[in-house]
Amino acid sequence: MDFLEIVQKRRSLRSYASTPVEPEKLNYVLECARLAPSWKNLQCWRFIVVKDPETRQALAETMPDTNPGRKVLVQAPVVIVLCGVPSESEVWEDKDYMMLDAGLAMEHLVLAATEQGLGTCWEGLFHEDMARKALNVPDDVRVIAYTPLGYASEERRPRPRKSMDEIVFEEKWS
């Protein structure tokens, strides 16, 4: 697959097969995330790989009942938790580079997973304090997002995207 095909193929997967993720594929997606760019190359991200069903259930319980991600976290064979270390980044002119850098690392992971035939689904609607407790994350580290990781049990169709005319301006905002 070339890069554009990977980007076009990526979907937020909400239904996973019970097939385990091969260690080499898991390591590959984590290596791709590790190589993401970051503010001043501070690499503020950390990842927690969760395979234990009880811990995945505990993570699901950090989400509101209305979040469909609750069932997905329990169903997928792996959940990757994205954390950020604020002391290893900066905020400049109200721009939080930790969040940006962590997002870049997660996007590298998501696209690498797609390339490997795996599915993901960025999950950000959860109670951080509950997640921190479930995973024993220190108070000075932020829990930013989760993604289930695994093989699709069904194909997802493309979602509509805005046209280039709606999102791209030349020289100045217009």
Secondary structure by P-SEA (a helix, b strand, c coil): ccaaaaaaacccccccccccccaaaaaaaaaaaaacccccccccbbbbbbccaaaaaaaaaaccccccaaaaaaaccbbbbbbbccccccccccccaaaaaaaaaaaaaaaaaaaacbbbbbbccccaaaaaaaaccccccccccccccccccccccccccccccccccccccc
